[in-house]
C-alpha cells in the first residue's frame, strides 16, 4: 500500500517541479518576514527574484543549530504567534533548548508524512498502535500520534516508560504495532521474555523505531525478541519531527518525503554538494513549512542518498541508515568513535546485552574510555575466570573495531540509566575548554 | 545430593552487600554458608540457604542478578588431614574443583564444592563414604 501514490511515485521531473515552485515561494517568504534570513541572503548578494528553481539551492546559505539557538525562542518564525498552534523543543543538554513552531497547516503536513511512513511499514486502519515515544516537548509521541490517527489506526497514547503497563495493554488490547526508541523496544522485549508470557498473547507484528541511531544487529535482536518486523523512522525536530524519512518493506534505505524536505549531501569540510551515492553530511530544506521553514539545515548526520526507483515502486529518494550524528561522534585520544560501533560489537556476542554506556574521562591529560556493559542474564557465570575471560574478549573486539583500548566494566542487568526511553549512551566527563 | 547454591552478581559499590542481606533478612531467609569472590569492579556472592527457589524469587523481584548453581556440600571431620583426605579422593578420580569454601564448628566442617562434573563428584564421594549433605540437612542447619 502507498498512502500518496501521486507524490511518492512521481517522476524525478515532477518532483523537481514541485520542489522548485515551493523553494522559490519559500525564499521570498523568509526574506520578507525573518530578519535572520533577510540579512543572510543580502550578505550573499541574493535577491529572492534571483532564485528561479531547485538548481539554485546550492547557492543559498546554510542554517546551523547554533542559528536556532541564537534566535531563541521565536526569532525564525515567519508567522505571528497567533498563527502558531504547537510548540516543541529539544531537551537542550547544552544551553538553551531548540524551539520549533507549527501552524495548523504544518500539523496537517506532518500528519500526512507520518501517515505515508506508517503505510510504508504496512500499518492500516485495522491496526492498534501503541505509541510509546514520550509525549510532550519531544516530537516523537505527538508526531506518531497524529500520523497514526490520520491512517485511521486505533492509537494508544501510552507515552514512554511504565513497562509493566505497556506489557499489560499489549496483552489486553492486542496491540499490533509498537512505536518507540529501539533501545526501549529491546528493553520491552527482554521484560516480556523474563515474565514468561505466552507468546501467543502478544499480537505485535510491526515496530516503528527511531529517535536514536541504531544498528542492523540491534534490529535483528529486537525482531527476534518481539517477533516483529522492525522499521526505521527518521526525523529531527528542526525539520519536522519523525516522518522526514521512513523505510518501506524492502528496507533498502529510508524514503525521504522530499516534496516537503529537500535533501542534499555535502562535504562537511568544503561544503560542496556531493552526487548521489557519496558519503557526506545530510542537509534538509523543509520547504513547505509555514511557521518555520529553514534554508539548508545541516543535520550533522552522515549518510548517502540514492535516487533509483525502489522495488516498492516509490521514486522518493532514499537515504542509508545514518552512521551516526557527527554530534554523537567522540574524539578519544584523537580517534573518532561512534557509540554505534560499540553496539555492533556487543550485539555480535550473545553474552552481552545491547545496553551499554561509554564513559569518557581525562586523567593526567590522557583520555580514558570505559565501557559499561550489562550482562545478558542467561549467560552470566558465577565464576570469576569466565567473567574475566568475557571482559577480555569484549576488550579485544572493541580494540579491533575502534583502534583504541577501552576498560570494560561489567554491570548488573538493568542498571544503566534509561531516560525517557532514550538511552544515555555517552557520559563525557572531560572538562575541555 | 545436589545443593542449589545462589550466585549473585554485585557491582563494586558501597552498600550493595548490605542491600542484599537486608532483602534476605526481611524475607526470613537464613544463610547457611556464604563466600564473596571479588574482582576489581564486581563481586560474586555465593550462598547456601534453606529455600533457594524462594530466595531467587525475592532477589529477582528486588532487581538482583541471581542464578542457581549446582554444588555439593560435604561434611569433613574437623581435624588435621580432614580436607586432604577428601581432595585426594577427587584428585585420584580426576575431578577438578572450580571453587570451594568451608567453615567448621565443633567436630565437623561444612565444605561447599563446585565442579563442572557435579554428578561424577557425588558418585565418587559416596563410593568413598564421604558424608554429603542433602537439601533437607541444609534446612536443619538453619
Interface residues (C-beta under 8 A of the other chain):
Chain A: X375 X377 X380 X382 X383 X384 X387 X388 X409 X410 X411 X412 X413 X414 X415
Chain B: X5 X7 X9 X10 X11 X37 X39 X41 X42 X44 X46 X63 X64 X65 X67 X69 X98 X99
